[in-house]
Amino acid sequence: MNFGRAPRSSPSRRLRTVLPVAVAAGALTLSACGGGGTSGGGGKTGFVSNTGGIATVAKADRRSVNDLSGETLEGKKLDVADYKGKVVVLNVWGSWCGPCLAEAPHFAKVSKEMAGKGVAFIGINTRDLEKEPAVKFEQDFGITYPSLYDPAGKLLVYGFPKGSLNPQAIPSTIVLDRNGKIAARSLKAVDEEQLRKLIDPLIAEK
């Protein structure tokens, strides 16, 4: 095995290599399948985080998401803004992600049980360069709600305002209140009990 110096590449080749990497790094300042940190941006964010990777925002301090729209894994158009009036659970996941595998059965179960309670589940599938593995993931776990297909992570960068509770790990779960504002976030895989703790207070809000 050769542990020597890697062969030199031309400046143009290095540029072609660096640009996609820079875009990817900007798109996902995340640890793949791991925990993240506090939300991006400085100043007063108005949220409280605990050691379990879950944070919530007081109603008066919540911020609306930006444009979260695109094509689903099934090739249909979806715009999160159309779900205003419902509590929306956004789950960032990838078929390649171990913790996503662990939490998927809980999402499948809770999403079905809450379908008649004014709660909508929407996935954001990322870093799956082809749709087939992601579609199979949904089929294997019985996930019936739609997922936006975001292989390059653009929605994760531009869909959430700087300084808000944005997704910074895979998996991440963001919960929006009925006004489309960011109310809670988890930066870890969640089980059924933890998922309900994120959602139930928002169902009860007046």
C-alpha positions as CSV (number, residue, x, y, z in Angstrom):
1,M,0.0,0.0,0.0
2,N,1.4,3.4,-1.0
3,F,1.3,6.0,1.8
4,G,3.4,8.4,-0.2
5,R,2.5,11.8,-1.5
6,A,-0.6,11.9,-3.7
7,P,0.1,12.8,-7.4
8,R,-0.2,16.5,-8.2
9,S,-3.3,17.6,-10.2
10,S,-3.6,20.6,-12.5
11,P,-5.1,23.8,-11.1
12,S,-8.1,23.5,-13.3
13,R,-8.7,20.0,-12.0
14,R,-8.3,21.0,-8.4
15,L,-10.8,23.8,-9.0
16,R,-13.3,21.4,-10.4
17,T,-12.9,19.3,-7.4
18,V,-12.9,22.0,-4.8
19,L,-16.1,23.8,-6.1
20,P,-18.5,20.8,-5.6
21,V,-16.9,20.1,-2.2
22,A,-17.3,23.7,-1.1
23,V,-21.0,23.7,-2.3
24,A,-21.6,20.5,-0.4
25,A,-19.9,21.8,2.8
26,G,-22.0,25.0,2.6
27,A,-25.2,23.0,1.9
28,L,-24.7,20.6,4.8
29,T,-22.7,22.0,7.7
30,L,-23.7,18.7,9.3
31,S,-22.0,15.6,10.5
32,A,-23.2,12.7,8.4
33,C,-25.6,10.6,10.5
34,G,-24.4,12.4,13.6
35,G,-25.2,15.2,16.0
36,G,-25.0,18.8,15.2
37,G,-24.6,21.9,17.3
38,T,-26.6,25.0,17.9
39,S,-28.4,26.7,15.1
40,G,-26.6,28.9,12.6
41,G,-26.1,32.6,13.0
42,G,-25.5,34.6,16.1
43,G,-27.6,36.9,18.3
44,K,-30.8,36.3,20.0
45,T,-32.3,33.1,18.7
46,G,-35.0,32.7,21.4
47,F,-34.7,29.0,21.8
48,V,-33.7,26.7,24.7
49,S,-31.8,23.5,24.1
50,N,-31.3,20.6,26.4
51,T,-28.5,18.0,26.5
52,G,-30.7,15.5,24.6
53,G,-30.3,17.5,21.4
54,I,-33.9,18.8,21.5
55,A,-34.7,22.5,21.4
56,T,-37.9,24.5,21.5
57,V,-38.9,28.1,20.7
58,A,-41.3,30.3,22.6
59,K,-44.4,31.2,20.5
60,A,-43.5,34.9,20.3
61,D,-39.9,34.1,19.1
62,R,-40.7,31.7,16.3
63,R,-39.7,32.3,12.7
64,S,-41.3,31.1,9.5
65,V,-39.4,28.8,7.2
66,N,-38.3,30.0,3.8
67,D,-39.3,28.3,0.6
68,L,-39.5,24.6,1.1
69,S,-40.9,23.2,-2.1
70,G,-39.8,20.9,-4.9
71,E,-40.3,17.4,-6.2
72,T,-41.1,14.4,-4.0
73,L,-39.4,11.0,-4.4
74,E,-42.6,10.0,-6.3
75,G,-42.1,12.9,-8.8
76,K,-45.0,15.0,-7.5
77,K,-44.8,18.7,-6.6
78,L,-45.0,19.6,-2.9
79,D,-44.9,23.0,-1.1
80,V,-44.7,23.0,2.7
81,A,-46.5,26.4,2.6
82,D,-49.7,24.6,1.5
83,Y,-49.8,22.8,4.9
84,K,-50.4,26.0,7.0
85,G,-53.1,25.3,9.5
86,K,-51.6,22.0,10.4
87,V,-48.7,21.1,12.7
88,V,-46.0,19.9,10.3
89,V,-43.3,17.5,11.2
90,L,-40.2,17.7,8.9
91,N,-37.8,14.8,9.0
92,V,-34.4,15.0,7.3
93,W,-33.2,11.6,6.4
94,G,-31.2,9.4,4.1
95,S,-31.5,5.7,3.2
96,W,-27.7,5.3,3.9
97,C,-28.1,6.7,7.5
98,G,-28.0,4.2,10.4
99,P,-29.9,6.4,12.9
100,C,-32.5,7.1,10.2
101,L,-33.1,3.3,10.0
102,A,-33.6,3.2,13.8
103,E,-36.2,6.0,13.9
104,A,-38.1,5.1,10.8
105,P,-40.5,2.7,12.4
106,H,-41.5,5.3,15.0
107,F,-42.2,7.9,12.3
108,A,-44.2,5.4,10.3
109,K,-46.4,4.5,13.4
110,V,-46.8,8.0,14.8
111,S,-47.6,9.6,11.4
112,K,-50.4,7.2,10.8
113,E,-51.9,7.6,14.3
114,M,-51.8,11.4,14.1
115,A,-53.2,11.7,10.5
116,G,-56.7,12.8,11.9
117,K,-55.3,15.2,14.5
118,G,-54.2,18.0,12.2
119,V,-50.6,16.8,11.9
120,A,-48.8,16.4,8.6
121,F,-45.5,14.6,8.2
122,I,-43.1,15.5,5.4
123,G,-39.7,14.0,4.8
124,I,-36.7,15.7,3.3
125,N,-34.5,13.1,1.7
126,T,-30.9,14.1,1.3
127,R,-27.6,12.8,0.0
128,D,-29.3,9.9,-1.8
129,L,-27.9,10.5,-5.3
130,E,-30.5,8.1,-6.8
131,K,-34.1,7.9,-5.8
132,E,-34.4,4.1,-5.8
133,P,-32.7,3.4,-2.4
134,A,-34.8,6.1,-0.8
135,V,-38.1,4.8,-2.3
136,K,-37.2,1.3,-1.1
137,F,-36.5,2.7,2.4
138,E,-40.0,4.1,2.5
139,Q,-41.5,0.9,1.3
140,D,-39.6,-1.3,3.7
141,F,-40.7,0.8,6.7
142,G,-44.3,1.5,5.6
143,I,-43.8,5.2,5.4
144,T,-46.8,6.7,3.6
145,Y,-46.2,10.4,3.8
146,P,-44.3,12.2,1.1
147,S,-40.6,13.2,1.1
148,L,-39.0,16.1,-0.8
149,Y,-36.0,14.9,-2.8
150,D,-33.1,17.1,-1.9
151,P,-29.9,15.2,-2.9
152,A,-27.6,18.2,-2.8
153,G,-29.0,19.6,0.5
154,K,-30.2,22.9,-1.0
155,L,-33.5,22.9,0.9
156,L,-31.5,22.5,4.1
157,V,-29.5,25.6,3.4
158,Y,-32.0,27.9,1.9
159,G,-35.2,26.6,3.4
160,F,-34.5,27.7,7.0
161,P,-33.6,31.3,8.0
162,K,-30.2,31.9,9.5
163,G,-30.2,31.9,13.2
164,S,-33.3,29.7,13.4
165,L,-33.6,26.1,14.6
166,N,-32.3,24.7,11.3
167,P,-31.3,21.1,10.6
168,Q,-27.7,20.5,11.4
169,A,-27.5,16.7,11.5
170,I,-28.8,13.7,9.8
171,P,-31.4,12.8,11.0
172,S,-32.9,16.0,12.1
173,T,-36.6,16.7,12.9
174,I,-38.1,20.2,12.7
175,V,-41.7,20.8,13.9
176,L,-43.7,23.7,12.6
177,D,-46.7,25.2,14.3
178,R,-49.9,25.8,12.5
179,N,-48.6,29.2,11.2
180,G,-45.7,27.5,9.5
181,K,-43.2,28.7,12.1
182,I,-40.3,26.7,13.5
183,A,-41.3,25.6,17.0
184,A,-39.1,22.6,17.9
185,R,-36.1,20.7,16.7
186,S,-34.3,17.4,17.4
187,L,-30.7,16.8,16.2
188,K,-30.8,13.1,16.9
189,A,-32.8,10.0,16.1
190,V,-36.1,10.0,18.1
191,D,-38.3,7.2,19.3
192,E,-42.1,7.3,19.5
193,E,-42.2,8.9,23.0
194,Q,-39.7,11.7,22.0
195,L,-41.6,12.3,18.8
196,R,-44.9,12.8,20.6
197,K,-43.2,15.2,23.1
198,L,-42.2,17.3,20.2
199,I,-45.7,17.3,18.6
200,D,-48.2,17.2,21.4
201,P,-47.6,20.7,22.9
202,L,-48.2,22.2,19.4
203,I,-51.5,20.2,18.9
204,A,-52.6,21.7,22.2
205,E,-51.8,25.3,21.3
206,K,-54.6,27.7,20.8
